[in-house]
Amino acid sequence: MALSVQIFSPAGGEDAAPTPPVVFLHGFASSGASDWVAGGWHEAATATGRTAVVVDLPGHGANAAAVDAGVGTTAVVRALSDAVDAAIAAAGAEQADVVAYSLGARLAWELPAANPRVRRLVLGGISPFDPFAQLDTAALRAASAGTQEPTSPLIGMMAQMVSAPGNDPESLIALIDGLASEPFLPGRTAGAATPSGAPQLPTLFVAGSDDMMTGGIEGLVELVPDAALLRVPGDHHGALGSAEFRAAALDFLR
């Protein structure tokens, strides 16, 4: 599963010394362009001499129709690992850093185990609970198609998200089904009960002060041996655009 990426060269171009690229992973029902490019994150990264690589997740952005039935977390993380390798090659570097938000952060949690060339992680807006594991996707399909009223406020909210302009509802719902088949069950190490073993590298967690989706994030921080937690202003959407988030992330990746 090849994923679409946008590559932005650092200030100084070919004269810049090779440094780890920064790979950006966006949230659910969004895109790399919406979450990162529109907010100028790529420009902030390239201004520090880093190659910025903005990835579209399966079912999103330029990959809107790129979700096969049954694709699960393992396959998606493998595709993201390939994107990290491509970013490293494009930058002429040996390692890469990853900045991820919401669903992107949930997937990035598992990236270091798949790709040892990941150097540092910034995980923003991550929930300690899997939002897809108990979601009734049949009801979501019906609600998003307008053939049935939402059966719950969650289904109503998700139906609005997958049906937003530019989104492919069926691809996004297929992705939900696939990720739910391998749910996010984090633990200090990977095991039968906690297959989502914690990353064993420096990790910065970022959460909005009014973001209810990150409730309990402290439990995730405790699982990572070299981790810090930063609170920034805003709810789940507002935190992503905060100047504090961007400054702290780029400082952490130095």
N, C-alpha and C positions, 0 to 999 in steps of 0.2 A: 504494500500500500504506500505509494509515493505521495507525499504531501506538498502542496504548493507553498513556496517561501518567497519572501522579498528580501533581497540582500542590499544593504546600504553600506558603502565603503566609508572608512574613517576619514576624518580631516587629515590632509596630508597625502591621501591616496597611496600610490605605490611607494612613496618615500617613508611611510609610517612603519615603524618596527612591528613585527608580528606580535600581537597580544591576543589573549583568549577572546573570541567573539562573544557577544551577548545574544542569546537566543530567547525570544519573547513568545510566550504561550498565553493565549487569550481565554476568556471565559465562555460559558455556555450561551448559545444563541447569539453570539457576537462574531467578531472576526479580528484578525490581526490589524487590519486597517482601522477598525473602529476603536479598539482598545488601546493600541499602541501608536500607530502612525498619526492618527488624528490628534492625539494628545502630545505629539512631538517627542515621545520617548526615544525614537530612533535617532533623532537629531541630537538629543542630549547624550546618547551613548557614543555616537560618532565624533562628537566634539571632544570627547576624552581620549580619542585615538582608537576606539574599539569598532570593529565591524558589528553592525546590528543585523540580526536575522530574524525576521518576523514570520512566524509559522501560522498557517490556517489549520485548525484541527479538522479531522474528518467530519463531513456533513456541514461544514461552515465555510463562509467566504468563497474562495476559488475552488474549494473542495466540496461544494454544496451537495453534489450528487455522488460523492465518493465513499458511501457507506454500504458495504455488502451485508446481507442478512447474516446475523450471527457473529459479526466482528466483536471481539471482546476487549477487555482492558489490556491483556497481554499483547495482542496484535497492534493496538493503538500505541502503546508504550514502545513497542519495537519500531514502529514507523517514526515516532518522535526521536528515538535513538539514531535512526538513519539521518534524520534532519540535523541532529547535533553533529554527526560525522561530516555531513555536507558543509555545515557552517565552519567547522574546524578547517576543512580543506580550503574553503573560500578565503579564510583569513590567513592561511599559511601558518597556523598555530598548532599547538599540541593538545590544548584543552579548551573547554568552553564553559561559560557561566550561563545560568538559566534564570530568567525572571518570569514568573508565571502568576496568573490570577484566577481565582475561583476554580472552575473545572480544570483549567490549565495547571493550577497549583496541585490539585488532587492527582493529576497524571504525572506531574513533575516529581512528586514525592517518590515515585517508583523508578524514575529515570536513572539515578546513580547505580542502582543494582543492575540495570540493563546496559549501562554505558559507563565504564570507569573513567572516561575522559571528562566527565562533568566535574568541574572544580568547586564551584560554589552555587548555592541555591538561594533565591529570594521567592518566598511563597506568600502571596498576598490573598486575602479573602478566602482562605481555605476553611472548610468546615470539617470538624472531626467525625461527622456522621455522613453516610452516603445518602444523598438526596434522591437517588434513583431506585434504591433497592426495593422499596415498597410502593413505587408509583404504578398506578393502574394505567398502562399505556393504551389499552383498548378504549378506556374512557377518554384518555387524552386525544386519541385519534378522532374519536367522534366529536369531541368538543372543538378541536381545531378545524374540523371540516364543517362545523356548524350544523351537524345532524343531531346533536344531543346537547342539552344544557350541561355545563360542568357539574360533576358530582361532588365537588369540594372546592373551597377557595384555592387550594394548591393546584388542582387540575385547571381551574380557570386562569390562574396566573401563568402556568406553564403553557396553556393553549395560546395565550396572548404572545408569549415569548417565541414559540416555534413558528407562529403565523405572522410575525412581524415582517414588514417589507424587506425583500432580499433573502429571506430564509426559505429553506425547503423543508416543510413540516415533516414529511415522511422520512427524509434522511436523518433529521434530528431525532425523531422518535425511534428510528432503527438504532441509532447510536445509544440512546438511553437503554434500550433493551439489551444491547451488547455489553455495555458497561455494567448494567445491573446483574448480568450473569457472572461477573467476577467483581463482587462489591469491594468497596474500600473498607478494609478491616485492619486498621493500623496497629502495630505493635513495636516494641523495641527491636525485636528481631523477627524475621519471617518464620512462620510456623503454620501448622494446620489451622489453628484458631485465628491467627493474625497473619494472613499471607502478605499483607502490605507492610513489610519491614521498614523501619525508619531509615532515612538516609544517614550515612555515616560520614558526613562532611559538613563544613561550615554552612549554616543555614540561618537566614534571617526571615522571621515570620512577621507579617504586617497585617494589622486588622483595623478597620474603622471603629472609632469610638462608639458609633451608633449602629454598628453592623450586627444584627441579630443572627445572621447566618454563621458567624464565627464564634458563637457562644461555646465555651469549652475548649477554645484553641490552646489554652494553657496545658491541657493534657497532651496535645501533640508536641508542644515545645519540650515537655519533660522527657519525651521518648528519644529526642535527638541529642547526642552527646555534646555537640558544639553548636548551640542554638541561642538566639536572642529573639525577643518579641518587642515589636514597636507598635504603639497605638498612634493612629493618625486621625485627623478630623474626618467625619463623614460616615454615611451609611455604606452599604455594600457597593453601590455605584459611585458615590461621592469620594470614597477613600482612594479609588484607583486614580482619580484626577488630582489628588492632593500634591502640592509641591513638596510636602514633607516626605511622602512616600518616594517620590522620584529621587530626591536628594539623598535620602538614607540608602536606597538601593544602590545607586551608583557609587556612593562612598564605600559601601560594604564590599563592592566588587573590585576595588582597587587592588 
